[in-house]
Structure formats: structure tokens, C-alpha cells
Amino acid sequence: MSDEPKSKTVTKSIDETRQYHIQYLRAVNSPLRRSILRALGADWMSLKDLQVATKLSFEVLEWHLQMLENGFCIEKKTEKGTSMYRVTQEGRIVDYLEL
């Protein structure tokens, strides 16, 4: 059995799977969000570090992170009051897309 998590965009219901795919495509359809995914890489990154890496304002970055989280491209955890993010299996699509 693999340590790789199963896709969160596939469900037992075709309608639910379709909705998840719509959310996912909306998330990866933005060049700015794809650049955020590239900046994140595979390790957990704090919101502050991500702001430095992307040079985006807090409000803009937070909105795009929410879109990526809703699209299953990133996961978020809170550690000692700090929001941390990393790319999910679905978010790794960015490795295969053109710049």
C-alpha cells in the first residue's frame, strides 16, 4: 500500500466528482495561482514566507490560497497560531504545465 494519499477530487457520486473537478479547474486556471503552487513546492510554508516568495499583498495571497484550498491543490494547517501551506497531490499538476 502506498503512502500517497488518494485523490480528493474523486467520489462515489458523479455529480459530486464533477463539482470537485470544476473547483479544481478554476483553481489551476490562473497563472498567478500556478505561480503560488510553484513557490510552495513540496514542504510546508508559512503565509509570511509565501508572501515574501510571491511578493503579493496579504489580502491577495490569502484569497488565492483559499481558491487553491477549495480546489484541492493545497492543504492548510495551523501550527502555533501560524498558517502553514503545502501542495497536495492534485496541486502537483503545476509540474507538468507550461510557464
A tleap script that builds the chain and sets N, CA, C and O, in Angstrom:
source leaprc.protein.ff14SB
mol = sequence {
  NMET SER ASP GLU PRO LYS SER LYS THR VAL
  THR LYS SER ILE ASP GLU THR ARG GLN TYR
  HIE ILE GLN TYR LEU ARG ALA VAL ASN SER
  PRO LEU ARG ARG SER ILE LEU ARG ALA LEU
  GLY ALA ASP TRP MET SER LEU LYS ASP LEU
  GLN VAL ALA THR LYS LEU SER PHE GLU VAL
  LEU GLU TRP HIE LEU GLN MET LEU GLU ASN
  GLY PHE CYS ILE GLU LYS LYS THR GLU LYS
  GLY THR SER MET TYR ARG VAL THR GLN GLU
  GLY ARG ILE VAL ASP TYR LEU GLU CLEU
}
set mol.1.N position { 0.838 -1.182 0.000 }
set mol.1.CA position { 0.000 0.000 0.000 }
set mol.1.C position { 0.887 1.251 0.000 }
set mol.1.O position { 1.868 1.315 0.741 }
set mol.2.N position { 0.551 2.220 -0.809 }
set mol.2.CA position { 1.343 3.434 -0.975 }
set mol.2.C position { 1.040 4.451 0.125 }
set mol.2.O position { -0.066 4.489 0.664 }
set mol.3.N position { 2.044 5.276 0.449 }
set mol.3.CA position { 1.853 6.373 1.396 }
set mol.3.C position { 1.160 7.554 0.736 }
set mol.3.O position { 0.710 8.480 1.411 }
set mol.4.N position { 1.078 7.515 -0.592 }
set mol.4.CA position { 0.479 8.600 -1.360 }
set mol.4.C position { -1.020 8.665 -1.069 }
set mol.4.O position { -1.714 7.659 -1.218 }
set mol.5.N position { -1.536 9.834 -0.656 }
set mol.5.CA position { -2.967 9.940 -0.370 }
set mol.5.C position { -3.780 9.792 -1.650 }
set mol.5.O position { -3.313 10.130 -2.738 }
set mol.6.N position { -5.003 9.284 -1.508 }
set mol.6.CA position { -5.898 9.168 -2.649 }
set mol.6.C position { -6.381 10.553 -3.046 }
set mol.6.O position { -6.390 11.479 -2.235 }
set mol.7.N position { -6.778 10.681 -4.294 }
set mol.7.CA position { -7.290 11.939 -4.800 }
set mol.7.C position { -8.540 12.343 -4.034 }
set mol.7.O position { -9.400 11.509 -3.750 }
set mol.8.N position { -8.638 13.604 -3.707 }
set mol.8.CA position { -9.814 14.121 -3.024 }
set mol.8.C position { -10.874 14.570 -4.022 }
set mol.8.O position { -11.978 14.947 -3.629 }
set mol.9.N position { -10.540 14.529 -5.321 }
set mol.9.CA position { -11.480 15.011 -6.327 }
set mol.9.C position { -12.309 13.894 -6.940 }
set mol.9.O position { -13.088 14.142 -7.861 }
set mol.10.N position { -12.157 12.671 -6.448 }
set mol.10.CA position { -12.938 11.552 -6.954 }
set mol.10.C position { -13.814 11.026 -5.828 }
set mol.10.O position { -13.318 10.702 -4.749 }
set mol.11.N position { -15.111 10.942 -6.077 }
set mol.11.CA position { -16.063 10.493 -5.067 }
set mol.11.C position { -16.928 9.377 -5.643 }
set mol.11.O position { -16.754 8.975 -6.794 }
set mol.12.N position { -17.851 8.887 -4.843 }
set mol.12.CA position { -18.764 7.840 -5.300 }
set mol.12.C position { -19.882 8.397 -6.174 }
set mol.12.O position { -20.533 7.647 -6.900 }
set mol.13.N position { -20.107 9.697 -6.109 }
set mol.13.CA position { -21.168 10.337 -6.882 }
set mol.13.C position { -20.560 11.074 -8.077 }
set mol.13.O position { -19.626 11.858 -7.910 }
set mol.14.N position { -21.077 10.832 -9.264 }
set mol.14.CA position { -20.586 11.501 -10.464 }
set mol.14.C position { -20.838 13.003 -10.402 }
set mol.14.O position { -20.010 13.785 -10.870 }
set mol.15.N position { -21.969 13.419 -9.831 }
set mol.15.CA position { -22.261 14.846 -9.725 }
set mol.15.C position { -21.295 15.544 -8.772 }
set mol.15.O position { -20.818 16.644 -9.052 }
set mol.16.N position { -21.013 14.898 -7.648 }
set mol.16.CA position { -20.061 15.473 -6.695 }
set mol.16.C position { -18.655 15.512 -7.296 }
set mol.16.O position { -17.932 16.493 -7.119 }
set mol.17.N position { -18.271 14.470 -7.994 }
set mol.17.CA position { -16.961 14.441 -8.657 }
set mol.17.C position { -16.876 15.553 -9.690 }
set mol.17.O position { -15.843 16.215 -9.802 }
set mol.18.N position { -17.943 15.767 -10.442 }
set mol.18.CA position { -17.977 16.841 -11.440 }
set mol.18.C position { -17.791 18.201 -10.769 }
set mol.18.O position { -17.034 19.034 -11.268 }
set mol.19.N position { -18.470 18.437 -9.647 }
set mol.19.CA position { -18.325 19.709 -8.930 }
set mol.19.C position { -16.900 19.899 -8.408 }
set mol.19.O position { -16.349 20.997 -8.480 }
set mol.20.N position { -16.314 18.838 -7.889 }
set mol.20.CA position { -14.931 18.916 -7.414 }
set mol.20.C position { -13.987 19.261 -8.557 }
set mol.20.O position { -13.058 20.049 -8.382 }
set mol.21.N position { -14.220 18.677 -9.719 }
set mol.21.CA position { -13.361 18.948 -10.867 }
set mol.21.C position { -13.522 20.384 -11.348 }
set mol.21.O position { -12.551 21.002 -11.785 }
set mol.22.N position { -14.718 20.914 -11.274 }
set mol.22.CA position { -14.946 22.313 -11.636 }
set mol.22.C position { -14.146 23.225 -10.697 }
set mol.22.O position { -13.474 24.152 -11.150 }
set mol.23.N position { -14.223 22.959 -9.395 }
set mol.23.CA position { -13.463 23.750 -8.420 }
set mol.23.C position { -11.957 23.634 -8.695 }
set mol.23.O position { -11.225 24.622 -8.628 }
set mol.24.N position { -11.521 22.442 -8.998 }
set mol.24.CA position { -10.103 22.199 -9.269 }
set mol.24.C position { -9.645 22.971 -10.502 }
set mol.24.O position { -8.604 23.627 -10.475 }
set mol.25.N position { -10.416 22.894 -11.579 }
set mol.25.CA position { -10.032 23.586 -12.808 }
set mol.25.C position { -10.022 25.097 -12.622 }
set mol.25.O position { -9.164 25.784 -13.177 }
set mol.26.N position { -10.963 25.619 -11.849 }
set mol.26.CA position { -10.946 27.058 -11.541 }
set mol.26.C position { -9.662 27.437 -10.807 }
set mol.26.O position { -9.077 28.488 -11.068 }
set mol.27.N position { -9.230 26.580 -9.896 }
set mol.27.CA position { -8.040 26.874 -9.101 }
set mol.27.C position { -6.777 26.888 -9.959 }
set mol.27.O position { -5.955 27.793 -9.815 }
set mol.28.N position { -6.604 25.919 -10.837 }
set mol.28.CA position { -5.360 25.829 -11.615 }
set mol.28.C position { -5.402 26.644 -12.895 }
set mol.28.O position { -4.399 26.727 -13.604 }
set mol.29.N position { -6.542 27.246 -13.204 }
set mol.29.CA position { -6.673 28.019 -14.439 }
set mol.29.C position { -6.036 29.403 -14.345 }
set mol.29.O position { -5.965 30.103 -15.355 }
set mol.30.N position { -5.582 29.809 -13.196 }
set mol.30.CA position { -4.998 31.135 -13.014 }
set mol.30.C position { -3.465 31.061 -13.026 }
set mol.30.O position { -2.877 30.302 -12.256 }
set mol.31.N position { -2.816 31.847 -13.900 }
set mol.31.CA position { -1.349 31.870 -13.899 }
set mol.31.C position { -0.775 32.289 -12.536 }
set mol.31.O position { 0.273 31.796 -12.120 }
set mol.32.N position { -1.463 33.192 -11.855 }
set mol.32.CA position { -0.992 33.630 -10.544 }
set mol.32.C position { -1.066 32.495 -9.531 }
set mol.32.O position { -0.139 32.305 -8.743 }
set mol.33.N position { -2.151 31.747 -9.546 }
set mol.33.CA position { -2.262 30.611 -8.621 }
set mol.33.C position { -1.259 29.514 -8.961 }
set mol.33.O position { -0.746 28.846 -8.063 }
set mol.34.N position { -0.976 29.322 -10.240 }
set mol.34.CA position { 0.052 28.342 -10.613 }
set mol.34.C position { 1.418 28.791 -10.107 }
set mol.34.O position { 2.228 27.955 -9.703 }
set mol.35.N position { 1.688 30.091 -10.122 }
set mol.35.CA position { 2.969 30.575 -9.595 }
set mol.35.C position { 3.037 30.391 -8.081 }
set mol.35.O position { 4.116 30.145 -7.543 }
set mol.36.N position { 1.915 30.504 -7.392 }
set mol.36.CA position { 1.879 30.248 -5.948 }
set mol.36.C position { 2.183 28.774 -5.686 }
set mol.36.O position { 2.936 28.448 -4.768 }
set mol.37.N position { 1.603 27.886 -6.486 }
set mol.37.CA position { 1.880 26.454 -6.330 }
set mol.37.C position { 3.356 26.161 -6.542 }
set mol.37.O position { 3.939 25.358 -5.812 }
set mol.38.N position { 3.967 26.800 -7.528 }
set mol.38.CA position { 5.402 26.594 -7.772 }
set mol.38.C position { 6.231 27.116 -6.601 }
set mol.38.O position { 7.230 26.506 -6.222 }
set mol.39.N position { 5.820 28.233 -6.038 }
set mol.39.CA position { 6.554 28.804 -4.899 }
set mol.39.C position { 6.452 27.909 -3.669 }
set mol.39.O position { 7.394 27.824 -2.881 }
set mol.40.N position { 5.325 27.248 -3.504 }
set mol.40.CA position { 5.120 26.380 -2.346 }
set mol.40.C position { 6.023 25.159 -2.368 }
set mol.40.O position { 6.621 24.814 -1.349 }
set mol.41.N position { 6.128 24.510 -3.495 }
set mol.41.CA position { 6.916 23.287 -3.538 }
set mol.41.C position { 6.277 22.195 -2.695 }
set mol.41.O position { 5.062 22.192 -2.495 }
set mol.42.N position { 7.093 21.263 -2.196 }
set mol.42.CA position { 6.586 20.076 -1.501 }
set mol.42.C position { 6.528 20.233 0.012 }
set mol.42.O position { 5.813 19.481 0.675 }
set mol.43.N position { 7.255 21.179 0.571 }
set mol.43.CA position { 7.311 21.330 2.021 }
set mol.43.C position { 6.299 22.358 2.511 }
set mol.43.O position { 5.810 23.187 1.743 }
set mol.44.N position { 5.994 22.288 3.804 }
set mol.44.CA position { 5.103 23.263 4.433 }
set mol.44.C position { 5.768 24.630 4.407 }
set mol.44.O position { 6.974 24.752 4.622 }
set mol.45.N position { 4.971 25.650 4.143 }
set mol.45.CA position { 5.480 27.018 4.079 }
set mol.45.C position { 4.499 27.934 4.797 }
set mol.45.O position { 3.285 27.796 4.647 }
set mol.46.N position { 5.026 28.861 5.572 }
set mol.46.CA position { 4.158 29.786 6.297 }
set mol.46.C position { 3.611 30.845 5.346 }
set mol.46.O position { 4.166 31.090 4.274 }
set mol.47.N position { 2.521 31.458 5.759 }
set mol.47.CA position { 1.927 32.525 4.973 }
set mol.47.C position { 2.924 33.661 4.776 }
set mol.47.O position { 3.027 34.225 3.687 }
set mol.48.N position { 3.647 33.990 5.821 }
set mol.48.CA position { 4.623 35.082 5.735 }
set mol.48.C position { 5.730 34.757 4.733 }
set mol.48.O position { 6.098 35.602 3.917 }
set mol.49.N position { 6.264 33.526 4.794 }
set mol.49.CA position { 7.304 33.129 3.841 }
set mol.49.C position { 6.772 33.113 2.417 }
set mol.49.O position { 7.484 33.459 1.475 }
set mol.50.N position { 5.535 32.715 2.270 }
set mol.50.CA position { 4.923 32.689 0.956 }
set mol.50.C position { 4.706 34.104 0.418 }
set mol.50.O position { 4.826 34.340 -0.784 }
set mol.51.N position { 4.390 35.037 1.305 }
set mol.51.CA position { 4.259 36.443 0.900 }
set mol.51.C position { 5.592 36.960 0.369 }
set mol.51.O position { 5.635 37.643 -0.654 }
set mol.52.N position { 6.664 36.636 1.057 }
set mol.52.CA position { 7.994 37.074 0.619 }
set mol.52.C position { 8.328 36.461 -0.742 }
set mol.52.O position { 8.838 37.146 -1.628 }
set mol.53.N position { 8.040 35.171 -0.903 }
set mol.53.CA position { 8.372 34.467 -2.143 }
set mol.53.C position { 7.565 34.968 -3.337 }
set mol.53.O position { 8.081 35.027 -4.453 }
set mol.54.N position { 6.304 35.328 -3.109 }
set mol.54.CA position { 5.430 35.730 -4.220 }
set mol.54.C position { 5.326 37.242 -4.395 }
set mol.54.O position { 4.916 37.722 -5.451 }
set mol.55.N position { 5.697 37.990 -3.358 }
set mol.55.CA position { 5.598 39.455 -3.361 }
set mol.55.C position { 4.151 39.947 -3.522 }
set mol.55.O position { 3.909 41.030 -4.056 }
set mol.56.N position { 3.204 39.139 -3.056 }
set mol.56.CA position { 1.792 39.511 -3.102 }
set mol.56.C position { 1.366 40.094 -1.766 }
set mol.56.O position { 1.932 39.756 -0.726 }
set mol.57.N position { 0.377 40.964 -1.792 }
set mol.57.CA position { -0.156 41.504 -0.550 }
set mol.57.C position { -0.860 40.387 0.213 }
set mol.57.O position { -1.247 39.374 -0.370 }
set mol.58.N position { -1.022 40.576 1.509 }
set mol.58.CA position { -1.670 39.577 2.353 }
set mol.58.C position { -3.062 39.248 1.839 }
set mol.58.O position { -3.424 38.075 1.746 }
set mol.59.N position { -3.852 40.271 1.503 }
set mol.59.CA position { -5.233 40.077 1.074 }
set mol.59.C position { -5.305 39.287 -0.229 }
set mol.59.O position { -6.102 38.357 -0.351 }
set mol.60.N position { -4.479 39.654 -1.193 }
set mol.60.CA position { -4.484 38.980 -2.494 }
set mol.60.C position { -4.021 37.528 -2.325 }
set mol.60.O position { -4.650 36.607 -2.848 }
set mol.61.N position { -2.937 37.334 -1.604 }
set mol.61.CA position { -2.410 35.989 -1.395 }
set mol.61.C position { -3.409 35.109 -0.662 }
set mol.61.O position { -3.618 33.956 -1.042 }
set mol.62.N position { -4.027 35.639 0.382 }
set mol.62.CA position { -4.988 34.868 1.154 }
set mol.62.C position { -6.180 34.439 0.294 }
set mol.62.O position { -6.655 33.309 0.415 }
set mol.63.N position { -6.663 35.330 -0.570 }
set mol.63.CA position { -7.780 34.997 -1.449 }
set mol.63.C position { -7.399 33.875 -2.407 }
set mol.63.O position { -8.165 32.929 -2.587 }
set mol.64.N position { -6.224 33.972 -3.023 }
set mol.64.CA position { -5.783 32.943 -3.961 }
set mol.64.C position { -5.495 31.622 -3.246 }
set mol.64.O position { -5.740 30.554 -3.807 }
set mol.65.N position { -4.989 31.679 -2.037 }
set mol.65.CA position { -4.773 30.450 -1.266 }
set mol.65.C position { -6.096 29.768 -0.960 }
set mol.65.O position { -6.187 28.540 -0.986 }
set mol.66.N position { -7.118 30.558 -0.671 }
set mol.66.CA position { -8.441 29.993 -0.420 }
set mol.66.C position { -8.975 29.307 -1.679 }
set mol.66.O position { -9.573 28.235 -1.593 }
set mol.67.N position { -8.765 29.914 -2.838 }
set mol.67.CA position { -9.187 29.295 -4.100 }
set mol.67.C position { -8.437 27.980 -4.325 }
set mol.67.O position { -9.026 26.991 -4.760 }
set mol.68.N position { -7.147 27.974 -4.029 }
set mol.68.CA position { -6.352 26.758 -4.197 }
set mol.68.C position { -6.770 25.672 -3.208 }
set mol.68.O position { -6.801 24.490 -3.550 }
set mol.69.N position { -7.089 26.078 -1.989 }
set mol.69.CA position { -7.538 25.106 -0.989 }
set mol.69.C position { -8.901 24.535 -1.381 }
set mol.69.O position { -9.119 23.328 -1.275 }
set mol.70.N position { -9.811 25.384 -1.829 }
set mol.70.CA position { -11.136 24.928 -2.270 }
set mol.70.C position { -11.043 24.042 -3.512 }
set mol.70.O position { -11.927 23.224 -3.764 }
set mol.71.N position { -9.975 24.208 -4.282 }
set mol.71.CA position { -9.751 23.409 -5.484 }
set mol.71.C position { -8.878 22.195 -5.236 }
set mol.71.O position { -8.453 21.528 -6.180 }
set mol.72.N position { -8.606 21.903 -3.964 }
set mol.72.CA position { -7.870 20.703 -3.557 }
set mol.72.C position { -6.398 20.719 -3.989 }
set mol.72.O position { -5.763 19.666 -4.048 }
set mol.73.N position { -5.859 21.889 -4.288 }
set mol.73.CA position { -4.475 21.994 -4.752 }
set mol.73.C position { -3.484 22.168 -3.608 }
set mol.73.O position { -2.303 21.851 -3.752 }
set mol.74.N position { -3.961 22.672 -2.476 }
set mol.74.CA position { -3.098 22.852 -1.309 }
set mol.74.C position { -3.840 22.384 -0.065 }
set mol.74.O position { -5.065 22.264 -0.055 }
set mol.75.N position { -3.080 22.128 0.961 }
set mol.75.CA position { -3.688 21.876 2.264 }
set mol.75.C position { -3.109 22.882 3.251 }
set mol.75.O position { -1.998 23.384 3.082 }
set mol.76.N position { -3.889 23.155 4.272 }
set mol.76.CA position { -3.540 24.164 5.260 }
set mol.76.C position { -3.570 23.536 6.642 }
set mol.76.O position { -4.428 22.707 6.947 }
set mol.77.N position { -2.627 23.942 7.468 }
set mol.77.CA position { -2.662 23.570 8.874 }
set mol.77.C position { -2.232 24.786 9.674 }
set mol.77.O position { -1.562 25.680 9.158 }
set mol.78.N position { -2.624 24.808 10.936 }
set mol.78.CA position { -2.220 25.888 11.827 }
set mol.78.C position { -1.286 25.301 12.864 }
set mol.78.O position { -1.612 24.330 13.548 }
set mol.79.N position { -0.126 25.908 12.963 }
set mol.79.CA position { 0.906 25.441 13.880 }
set mol.79.C position { 1.339 26.612 14.754 }
set mol.79.O position { 1.935 27.573 14.268 }
set mol.80.N position { 1.038 26.527 16.032 }
set mol.80.CA position { 1.378 27.600 16.982 }
set mol.80.C position { 0.858 28.952 16.508 }
set mol.80.O position { 1.549 29.966 16.603 }
set mol.81.N position { -0.372 28.948 15.998 }
set mol.81.CA position { -1.000 30.189 15.554 }
set mol.81.C position { -0.568 30.667 14.180 }
set mol.81.O position { -0.992 31.736 13.741 }
set mol.82.N position { 0.274 29.893 13.488 }
set mol.82.CA position { 0.767 30.278 12.175 }
set mol.82.C position { 0.148 29.380 11.109 }
set mol.82.O position { 0.173 28.156 11.233 }
set mol.83.N position { -0.403 29.984 10.070 }
set mol.83.CA position { -0.959 29.211 8.961 }
set mol.83.C position { 0.175 28.679 8.103 }
set mol.83.O position { 1.076 29.416 7.704 }
set mol.84.N position { 0.110 27.369 7.826 }
set mol.84.CA position { 1.125 26.702 7.019 }
set mol.84.C position { 0.427 26.041 5.836 }
set mol.84.O position { -0.690 25.542 5.968 }
set mol.85.N position { 1.089 26.041 4.681 }
set mol.85.CA position { 0.504 25.500 3.457 }
set mol.85.C position { 1.495 24.583 2.759 }
set mol.85.O position { 2.710 24.747 2.874 }
set mol.86.N position { 0.940 23.596 2.019 }
set mol.86.CA position { 1.764 22.782 1.129 }
set mol.86.C position { 0.898 22.264 -0.014 }
set mol.86.O position { -0.327 22.204 0.084 }
set mol.87.N position { 1.562 21.899 -1.081 }
set mol.87.CA position { 0.900 21.409 -2.286 }
set mol.87.C position { 0.410 19.986 -2.050 }
set mol.87.O position { 1.099 19.173 -1.432 }
set mol.88.N position { -0.796 19.694 -2.553 }
set mol.88.CA position { -1.356 18.346 -2.484 }
set mol.88.C position { -0.999 17.581 -3.757 }
set mol.88.O position { -0.351 18.109 -4.661 }
set mol.89.N position { -1.431 16.347 -3.799 }
set mol.89.CA position { -1.239 15.528 -4.992 }
set mol.89.C position { -1.856 16.219 -6.210 }
set mol.89.O position { -1.244 16.260 -7.278 }
set mol.90.N position { -3.058 16.757 -6.054 }
set mol.90.CA position { -3.720 17.451 -7.161 }
set mol.90.C position { -2.966 18.708 -7.579 }
set mol.90.O position { -2.926 19.042 -8.763 }
set mol.91.N position { -2.378 19.394 -6.634 }
set mol.91.CA position { -1.641 20.617 -6.933 }
set mol.91.C position { -0.347 20.388 -7.671 }
set mol.91.O position { 0.213 21.323 -8.243 }
set mol.92.N position { 0.135 19.171 -7.671 }
set mol.92.CA position { 1.400 18.868 -8.364 }
set mol.92.C position { 1.265 18.931 -9.879 }
set mol.92.O position { 2.258 18.808 -10.596 }
set mol.93.N position { 0.056 19.121 -10.368 }
set mol.93.CA position { -0.152 19.288 -11.810 }
set mol.93.C position { 0.708 20.419 -12.330 }
set mol.93.O position { 1.094 20.418 -13.498 }
set mol.94.N position { 1.012 21.375 -11.487 }
set mol.94.CA position { 1.791 22.539 -11.884 }
set mol.94.C position { 3.162 22.123 -12.429 }
set mol.94.O position { 3.747 22.844 -13.237 }
set mol.95.N position { 3.671 20.979 -12.000 }
set mol.95.CA position { 4.959 20.500 -12.505 }
set mol.95.C position { 4.894 20.128 -13.975 }
set mol.95.O position { 5.929 20.028 -14.634 }
set mol.96.N position { 3.702 19.925 -14.496 }
set mol.96.CA position { 3.523 19.476 -15.870 }
set mol.96.C position { 2.932 20.526 -16.793 }
set mol.96.O position { 2.734 20.277 -17.982 }
set mol.97.N position { 2.652 21.699 -16.243 }
set mol.97.CA position { 2.085 22.775 -17.049 }
set mol.97.C position { 3.189 23.712 -17.516 }
set mol.97.O position { 4.212 23.872 -16.849 }
set mol.98.N position { 2.968 24.320 -18.658 }
set mol.98.CA position { 3.932 25.296 -19.167 }
set mol.98.C position { 3.873 26.561 -18.329 }
set mol.98.O position { 2.856 26.874 -17.710 }
set mol.99.N position { 4.992 27.283 -18.325 }
set mol.99.CA position { 5.033 28.547 -17.579 }
set mol.99.C position { 4.194 29.574 -18.186 }
set mol.99.O position { 4.121 30.693 -17.677 }
savepdb mol mol.pdb
quit
